[in-house]
Amino acid sequence: MDYDLEVKFQKVKASLEETFGGGLDVQSILFLIGVNELGIGHKDFNKKEKTELLHVAVCTLLEPYGYYEFEGRDEENWPHFKILKKLPSLNDREQQHLIKEAMIAYFSQNDYIDLQDTTA
């Protein structure tokens, strides 16, 4: 894992934990991104909705990489994406790297977290 990437990811994680409590992992951060993109706020999500929120998060994160394109929202305001190109075959480490890199970009580009002072 790229040291600079991991330092930035840990800063994102620490910042989120200040708001949402400790113990966040990649999956829980994906869930937070999905909820944010849905824009409903606090709600008790069922298992299917939680899985869909993770999908929304992954599509949102990988859209800038050209894998997905936002199509619009349905009548319940759920975002929908279309696949533009197939994801490459990645091992677990490569998947984690890509997702963490995309999370850092997401939180930084949306001005949720300032990563300007991160040095590595």
N, C-alpha and C positions, 0 to 999 in steps of 0.2 A: 504494500500500500504506500502510495506517495505520502511522504511525511507532511508536506505543505497542505495537501488535501485533508489529511487526518486532523491537523491542527485547526484548520478552518471548520471542519465538520464538528469537532469538539466544542468550538466556540458557538456554533449554531445550536448545538444540543444544549449547552449550558444556558444559553439565552432563553431557549424554549422552556427549559426546566424551571427557570425563575418564575415563569408565568403558569405553567401547567403541572409543576411538581417533578420530583426526581424520578429516575428509572426509565427515561424514554430510550427507546431503541429505534432502529430504522423503520420497523413496521409501525410503531406508534406515531412516528413523525409522518409517515405516509398517510396514516389515518387523519392526523391534524390537517395536512394539506388537502385531503379529500373533503373534509368538513368545510375548510375555508373556501374551496372552490365551489362547493354546493351553495354556500352562503345562507344556510338556514339558521345557523346558530345552534344552541343547545337543544338536543332531541335525543330520545332513547332510540337508537338504531337497532333494527333486528339484524340477525346474522347475514342475511342476503344483502341488506343495505350496507353493512360494514364491508363486505367483500366488494361491492360496487364502489364504495368510497375509495378503497385501495386502488381499484382500477382507474378511477377518475384521477387520482394522484399520479399514478404511473404515466398515464396519457399526458397529463399536464406537464410533468417533468420532462418527458421525452419529446414533446412537441417541438421545442427549439432545435432538437437534433434531427428533425425531419422524419421521425417515425410515425407521428400522428398529426392529424389536423382537426381542430375544433370545428364541429359541424353546427352546433346550436344547442338549445335546451328544449327539453320536452315540456309537456303541460304541467309537470310537477317540479319544473325548474332544474332537473338533473342535466348536467352537461353530457354531450355525446361527441365522440371522436370517430374519425375514420382512419384506418391504417393506411399509411402512404408507402411504407416499405417494411419488410420483415426485419425483425431484430436479428442481429448476428448471433451465432452460437457463442455464448460466453460461459466461462466457468464461474463458480460462486464468487471468487475473489474479484473477477472482472465485473460481475454484476454489481457487487457492493461498491466498487470504485465508481462505476457509471452513475448509480443511484445517488451516492453521496455527493459526487460532483454536481449532479443536476439539482439536488436539494440546496447546496450552497448557492448555486446560481439563482434558484427560485427565491430564496429568502433575501439574498443580496439585491437582486434586480427589482424586487417588489418593495424594497426599503423597509423590510421587517427587521433586518439585522445589519448593522454596519460592520463590515469586515475589513475596512480600509486600514485599520491599525494592526492587522494580523501580519506578523512577520515570521518567516521560517527560513 
